[in-house]
């Protein structure tokens, strides 16, 4: 995966309130499975300047969607984290929406990919990948 390639990690749509919370209540968390998978993907890239960028962007069937991708950039206001040896950055606009969110990785016969359990999401839709109120 390259720094701008988002195809290897699925995005998931979410719906959040129209105004962002003032500040994240807690940092983004990674499960052990997610940390292991991200470290493996970073090792495949063979670069030590990449970090996992976690963002919330407009789009999806409910108004917002997650984006996970490797990025070498540092943006003004980025929140930088290191969780179990995984360097993570969250832009300042996304950080309030992601406070308390947990990123997991599932690899089963039924499902493979990253999931985000976000206490800031307000409901769910029938598509299985989005949240709505």
VENBELMO-V956963 format. One record per pair of residues at least 12 apart in sequence whose C-alpha atoms are under 10 Angstrom apart, sorted by the first residue. I is the first residue (numbers start at 1). J is the second residue. D is the distance in whole Angstrom. If there is no record, write none. Layout:
BEGIN
i/j/d
I/J/D
I/J/D
END
This chain:
BEGIN
i/j/d
1/41/8
1/42/9
1/44/8
1/45/7
1/69/8
1/70/8
2/42/10
2/45/7
2/47/10
2/50/9
2/69/8
2/70/7
2/71/8
2/72/10
3/45/9
3/49/10
3/50/7
3/51/9
3/52/9
3/53/10
3/69/7
3/70/5
3/71/5
3/72/7
3/73/9
4/69/7
4/70/7
4/71/7
4/72/9
5/68/10
5/69/7
5/70/8
5/71/9
6/67/8
6/68/7
6/69/5
6/70/8
7/68/10
7/69/9
8/41/9
8/68/9
8/69/8
8/113/9
9/67/8
9/68/6
9/69/7
9/70/10
9/112/10
9/113/7
9/114/7
9/115/10
10/66/9
10/67/8
10/68/8
10/69/9
10/112/10
10/113/7
10/114/7
10/115/9
10/129/10
11/55/10
11/56/10
11/57/10
11/60/9
11/65/6
11/66/5
11/67/5
11/68/7
11/69/10
11/113/10
11/114/8
11/115/9
11/116/10
11/129/8
11/130/10
12/56/10
12/59/10
12/60/8
12/61/10
12/64/9
12/65/5
12/66/5
12/67/7
12/68/9
12/114/9
12/115/8
12/116/8
12/128/9
12/129/5
12/130/6
12/131/9
13/56/9
13/57/9
13/58/9
13/59/7
13/60/5
13/61/7
13/62/6
13/63/7
13/64/5
13/65/4
13/66/6
13/67/9
13/121/10
13/124/10
13/125/10
13/127/10
13/128/9
13/129/6
13/130/4
13/131/6
13/132/9
14/56/9
14/57/9
14/58/9
14/59/9
14/60/7
14/61/8
14/62/6
14/63/7
14/64/5
14/65/5
14/66/7
14/116/10
14/118/9
14/120/9
14/121/6
14/122/8
14/123/8
14/124/8
14/125/9
14/129/8
14/130/5
14/131/4
14/132/7
14/133/10
15/58/9
15/59/9
15/60/9
15/61/9
15/62/5
15/63/5
15/64/5
15/65/8
15/120/9
15/121/6
15/122/6
15/123/7
15/124/8
15/125/10
15/130/7
15/131/5
15/132/5
15/133/7
16/56/10
16/62/8
16/63/8
16/64/7
16/65/10
16/97/8
16/118/10
16/119/10
16/120/6
16/121/5
16/122/6
16/123/9
16/131/8
16/132/8
16/133/8
17/63/10
17/64/10
17/97/9
17/120/8
17/121/8
17/122/7
17/132/10
17/133/9
18/63/9
18/64/10
19/96/10
19/97/9
20/93/8
20/94/8
20/95/9
20/96/6
20/97/6
20/98/10
20/120/9
21/95/9
21/96/5
21/97/7
21/98/10
21/99/9
21/120/9
22/95/10
22/96/6
22/97/9
23/92/9
23/93/10
23/94/10
23/95/7
23/96/5
23/97/8
23/98/9
23/99/8
24/94/9
24/95/6
24/96/4
24/97/7
24/98/7
24/99/4
24/100/7
24/101/10
24/120/10
25/95/10
25/96/8
25/97/10
25/98/9
25/99/5
25/100/6
25/101/10
26/95/10
26/96/9
26/98/8
26/99/5
26/100/5
26/101/8
27/79/9
27/80/10
27/81/8
27/83/10
27/90/10
27/95/8
27/96/10
27/98/8
27/99/5
27/100/6
27/101/7
27/102/9
28/54/9
28/81/8
28/83/9
28/88/9
28/89/10
28/90/9
28/95/9
28/98/6
28/99/6
28/100/6
28/101/5
28/102/6
28/103/8
28/116/10
28/118/9
29/81/10
29/82/10
29/83/7
29/84/10
29/88/10
29/98/10
29/99/9
29/100/7
29/101/6
29/102/5
29/103/6
29/104/9
29/116/10
29/117/10
30/83/7
30/84/8
30/86/9
30/88/10
30/101/9
30/102/6
30/103/5
30/104/6
30/105/9
30/116/9
31/83/9
31/84/9
31/102/7
31/103/6
31/104/5
31/105/8
32/83/10
32/84/8
32/103/10
32/104/8
32/105/9
33/103/9
33/104/6
33/105/6
33/106/7
33/107/9
33/114/10
34/86/10
34/102/9
34/103/7
34/104/5
34/105/5
34/106/8
34/113/9
34/114/7
34/115/9
35/83/8
35/84/7
35/85/8
35/86/6
35/87/10
35/103/9
35/104/8
35/105/8
36/84/9
36/85/9
36/86/9
36/105/9
37/86/10
37/104/9
37/105/7
37/106/10
37/107/10
37/113/10
37/114/9
38/51/9
38/52/8
38/69/10
38/70/9
38/85/10
38/86/7
38/87/9
38/105/9
38/114/10
39/51/10
39/52/10
39/84/9
39/85/8
39/86/6
39/87/9
41/70/9
42/70/8
42/86/9
42/87/10
45/70/9
47/72/9
48/72/9
48/87/10
49/70/10
49/71/8
49/72/6
49/73/9
49/87/10
50/69/10
50/70/6
50/71/5
50/72/5
50/73/8
50/86/10
50/87/8
50/88/9
51/69/8
51/70/5
51/71/5
51/72/6
51/73/9
51/74/10
51/80/9
51/81/10
51/82/9
51/86/7
51/87/5
51/88/5
51/89/7
51/90/10
52/67/10
52/68/7
52/69/6
52/70/5
52/71/6
52/72/9
52/80/10
52/81/10
52/82/10
52/86/8
52/87/6
52/88/5
52/89/6
52/90/9
53/67/8
53/68/6
53/69/5
53/70/6
53/71/6
53/72/9
53/73/9
53/74/10
53/78/10
53/79/10
53/80/9
53/87/9
53/88/6
53/89/5
53/90/6
53/91/8
54/66/7
54/67/6
54/68/5
54/69/7
54/70/9
54/71/10
54/88/7
54/89/6
54/90/5
54/91/8
54/94/8
54/95/9
54/98/9
54/103/10
55/67/5
55/68/7
55/69/9
55/89/9
55/90/6
55/91/7
55/92/9
55/93/8
55/94/5
55/95/8
55/97/9
55/98/8
56/68/9
56/90/9
56/91/9
56/93/8
56/94/5
56/95/8
56/96/10
56/97/7
56/98/8
57/93/9
57/94/8
60/129/9
60/130/7
60/131/9
61/125/9
61/127/9
61/129/9
61/130/7
61/131/8
61/132/8
62/123/10
62/124/9
62/125/8
62/129/10
62/130/6
62/131/6
62/132/6
62/133/9
63/130/9
63/131/9
63/132/8
64/121/10
64/130/8
64/131/9
64/132/10
65/129/9
65/130/8
65/131/9
66/94/9
66/98/10
66/115/10
66/116/8
66/130/10
68/88/10
68/90/10
68/114/9
70/87/10
70/88/9
70/89/10
71/88/9
71/89/9
72/89/10
73/89/9
74/89/8
74/90/10
74/91/9
75/89/9
75/90/9
75/91/7
75/92/9
76/91/8
76/92/8
77/89/10
77/90/9
77/91/6
77/92/5
77/93/9
77/95/10
78/90/6
78/91/4
78/92/5
78/93/9
78/94/9
78/95/8
79/91/6
79/92/7
79/94/10
79/95/7
96/120/9
97/118/8
97/119/9
97/120/6
97/121/8
98/116/9
98/117/10
98/118/7
98/119/8
98/120/7
98/121/9
99/118/8
99/119/8
99/120/8
100/117/9
100/118/7
100/119/6
100/120/8
101/116/7
101/117/6
101/118/4
101/119/6
101/120/8
101/121/9
102/115/8
102/116/6
102/117/5
102/118/6
102/119/9
103/115/6
103/116/5
103/117/6
103/118/9
104/116/6
104/117/8
115/129/9
121/133/9
END
